[in-house]
């Protein structure tokens, strides 16, 4: 798209991100959404005086977002025990390690859209055809596959199994009914509109690197992403904390977003 736009128009007045590294792309952009979700979840856990160490995580999907999330959960000491596809989900009691996470790229590039192949490669895992991973007993659930993949019954199963945190990585992965159930339960629960901002944020970092004609190393980009997600979490806390101390991340994200836009409009004389 980038090359042909310039070729056909003989100009380039727009912005393309996610480019190749040799022509302006940023390090960690492919992993950024998954990384950002886990950084946000980590901030949520810190409000309860805990972190990922020793926690089990149910992750859905096996695409780019799930790939990034699995890497970061593992790095922070958690154990990802599920992945899913249109054909069902796998449960790996031993958890994903570096080799298994690397195999996710093989699954993605195969274009088979089938998670059952994971069990062929790692026979100790179990495959559950036609099912979703939210029936597995875990500490943290991260829906990272698609819209409306976690419904009211799934939410009830997670709560019955003692889940302490649900953080959305996909766009609107929870149905409206599931959202109400999770909010009423007052567990840690965050919407994708806040938690999965890491990909777009890193696109912004890519644009900055392009503007200043510099290419930051992996650690520098990652550090800036962490700061961005930490700030988003802080805004949710500021605007979403209820009188009883419960943090309604949906309310916090909505109010923070509205205030940012409204303030800019007022400052510029548009209102």
C-alpha positions in Angstrom: 0.0 0.0 0.0 2.7 2.4 1.0 4.8 1.9 -2.2 1.9 1.9 -4.6 0.2 4.9 -3.1 3.4 6.9 -3.7 3.8 5.4 -7.2 0.2 6.1 -8.3 -0.1 9.6 -6.8 3.5 10.7 -7.0 3.2 12.1 -3.5 2.9 11.0 0.1 0.8 13.1 2.3 -0.6 10.4 4.6 0.8 8.2 7.4 1.5 4.5 7.2 2.7 2.6 10.3 3.6 -1.0 10.8 6.1 -0.6 8.0 9.2 -2.8 7.3 12.2 -2.1 9.5 14.3 -1.2 6.5 12.0 1.7 5.5 10.9 3.3 8.7 9.1 0.6 10.8 9.5 0.4 14.5 10.8 -2.4 16.6 8.2 -4.3 18.7 5.3 -2.9 16.6 4.0 -6.5 15.8 4.0 -7.4 19.5 2.9 -4.0 20.8 -0.8 -4.6 21.3 -0.2 -7.8 23.3 2.6 -6.3 25.2 0.5 -3.3 26.1 -2.4 -5.4 27.3 -0.2 -7.3 29.7 1.5 -4.1 30.9 -2.0 -2.7 31.7 -3.0 -6.0 33.4 0.2 -5.8 35.4 -0.8 -2.3 36.7 -4.3 -3.7 37.6 -2.7 -6.5 39.6 -0.5 -4.0 41.4 -3.6 -2.3 42.8 -4.2 -5.6 44.7 -0.6 -5.9 45.8 0.2 -8.7 43.4 1.7 -9.4 40.0 1.9 -12.2 37.3 4.3 -14.4 39.2 2.7 -17.8 39.8 -0.5 -16.8 38.1 -2.2 -19.0 35.4 -3.6 -17.2 32.4 -6.3 -18.2 29.9 -5.6 -16.6 26.5 -7.8 -16.8 23.4 -6.7 -16.7 19.8 -3.2 -17.5 18.5 -2.7 -14.4 16.3 -0.4 -11.4 16.6 -2.0 -10.0 19.8 -2.1 -13.4 21.6 1.5 -14.0 20.5 2.7 -10.7 22.0 0.6 -11.3 25.2 2.0 -14.8 25.7 5.5 -13.5 25.4 5.0 -10.8 28.0 3.0 -13.0 30.5 5.8 -15.6 30.4 8.5 -12.9 30.8 6.7 -11.5 33.9 6.5 -14.9 35.5 2.9 -16.0 34.6 1.9 -19.2 32.9 -0.3 -19.1 29.7 -2.3 -22.4 29.6 -4.8 -21.9 26.8 -4.9 -20.8 23.2 -7.9 -21.0 20.9 -9.0 -20.9 17.3 -12.3 -21.2 15.3 -12.0 -25.0 15.8 -11.8 -25.0 19.6 -9.1 -24.5 22.2 -6.0 -26.2 23.6 -5.1 -26.6 27.3 -1.5 -26.9 28.1 -1.1 -27.6 31.8 2.7 -27.1 31.6 2.2 -23.6 30.2 3.7 -22.0 27.1 7.5 -21.6 27.0 9.8 -20.0 24.4 9.5 -22.9 22.0 5.7 -23.1 22.2 5.4 -19.3 21.8 7.6 -19.4 18.7 5.4 -22.2 17.3 2.5 -19.7 17.3 4.2 -17.9 14.4 4.2 -21.2 12.5 0.5 -21.7 13.2 -0.3 -18.1 12.0 1.7 -18.4 8.8 0.1 -21.7 7.9 -3.2 -19.9 7.1 -5.0 -23.1 8.3 -6.7 -21.1 11.1 -6.6 -24.2 13.2 -5.3 -24.5 16.8 -5.7 -28.3 16.9 -2.3 -28.5 15.1 -0.7 -27.3 18.4 -1.4 -30.7 20.0 0.3 -32.5 17.1 3.4 -30.6 17.9 3.1 -30.8 21.7 1.2 -34.0 22.5 1.0 -33.3 26.3 -1.5 -30.6 25.6 -5.3 -31.3 25.2 -7.6 -30.1 22.4 -11.2 -29.3 23.1 -13.1 -29.0 19.7 -15.8 -26.5 19.3 -15.3 -25.0 22.8 -13.9 -21.8 24.3 -11.2 -21.6 26.9 -13.2 -19.7 29.6 -14.2 -23.0 31.3 -10.6 -23.5 32.5 -9.8 -22.6 36.1 -7.3 -19.7 35.9 -6.4 -16.6 37.8 -6.5 -14.2 34.8 -8.4 -14.3 31.5 -7.3 -12.3 28.4 -9.7 -12.6 25.5 -7.6 -11.7 22.5 -9.3 -13.3 19.5 -12.5 -11.6 18.3 -15.7 -9.7 19.1 -18.3 -11.3 21.3 -16.2 -14.3 22.1 -16.9 -14.2 25.9 -20.7 -14.4 26.7 -22.7 -14.4 29.9 -22.3 -18.1 30.5 -18.5 -17.8 30.0 -18.4 -14.9 32.5 -20.2 -17.0 35.1 -17.8 -20.0 34.5 -14.8 -17.7 35.0 -16.2 -16.3 38.2 -17.3 -19.7 39.6 -13.7 -20.8 39.0 -12.3 -17.9 41.0 -10.9 -15.7 38.2 -9.5 -12.4 39.7 -8.9 -10.4 36.6 -10.3 -10.2 33.0 -8.5 -7.8 30.6 -9.8 -7.3 27.1 -7.2 -7.6 24.4 -9.5 -7.9 21.4 -12.0 -5.2 20.3 -15.2 -5.8 22.3 -14.6 -9.5 23.0 -17.2 -9.5 25.8 -20.9 -9.4 25.1 -23.0 -6.7 26.9 -24.4 -9.3 29.2 -20.9 -10.6 30.1 -19.7 -7.1 30.8 -22.6 -6.5 33.2 -21.8 -9.7 35.1 -18.1 -9.0 35.4 -18.7 -5.4 36.5 -21.2 -6.4 39.1 -18.8 -9.0 40.4 -16.3 -6.2 41.1 -13.3 -8.2 40.1 -10.5 -6.5 38.1 -12.1 -6.0 34.7 -10.8 -3.6 31.9 -12.1 -2.8 28.5 -10.2 -3.1 25.3 -10.7 0.7 24.6 -8.0 1.2 27.3 -6.1 -2.0 27.6 -5.4 -2.7 24.0 -4.1 0.8 23.1 -0.5 -0.4 22.9 -0.6 -1.1 19.2 -1.9 2.3 18.2 0.5 3.9 20.8 3.5 2.2 19.2 2.3 3.3 15.8 2.5 6.8 17.3 6.1 6.0 18.5 6.9 4.9 14.9 5.6 8.2 13.5 7.8 10.0 16.0 10.9 8.1 15.0 10.1 8.9 11.3 9.7 12.6 12.1 13.0 12.9 13.9 14.8 10.5 11.4 15.9 8.2 14.2 15.3 4.5 15.0 15.1 3.6 18.7 16.3 0.3 20.0 13.9 -2.3 21.3 14.4 -1.4 24.9 13.7 2.3 24.3 10.5 1.6 22.4 9.4 -0.9 25.0 10.1 1.5 27.9 8.0 4.2 26.2 5.2 1.7 25.6 5.2 0.8 29.3 5.0 4.5 30.3 2.0 5.0 27.9 0.1 2.0 29.3 0.9 3.1 32.9 -0.5 6.6 32.2 -3.7 5.1 30.6 -4.1 3.0 33.7 -3.6 6.0 36.0 -6.3 7.9 34.1 -8.7 5.0 34.5 -8.0 5.0 38.2 -8.4 8.8 38.6 -11.8 8.8 36.9 -13.1 5.3 37.6 -12.6 4.9 41.4 -16.0 4.5 43.1 -16.8 5.7 46.7 -16.3 2.2 48.0 -12.9 2.0 46.4 -13.8 -0.3 43.5 -12.3 0.9 40.2 -14.8 0.8 37.3 -12.3 0.8 34.4 -15.1 1.2 31.9 -16.3 4.4 33.5 -12.7 5.6 34.0 -11.7 5.0 30.4 -14.9 6.7 29.1 -14.6 9.8 31.3 -10.8 10.1 30.7 -11.3 9.9 26.9 -14.2 12.4 26.9 -12.3 14.9 29.1 -9.3 14.8 26.8 -11.3 15.5 23.7 -13.6 18.1 25.3 -10.6 20.0 26.8 -8.9 20.1 23.4 -12.1 21.4 21.7 -12.6 24.1 24.4 -9.0 25.2 24.3 -9.2 25.6 20.5 -12.4 27.5 20.6 -14.5 24.8 19.0 -17.0 24.8 21.9 
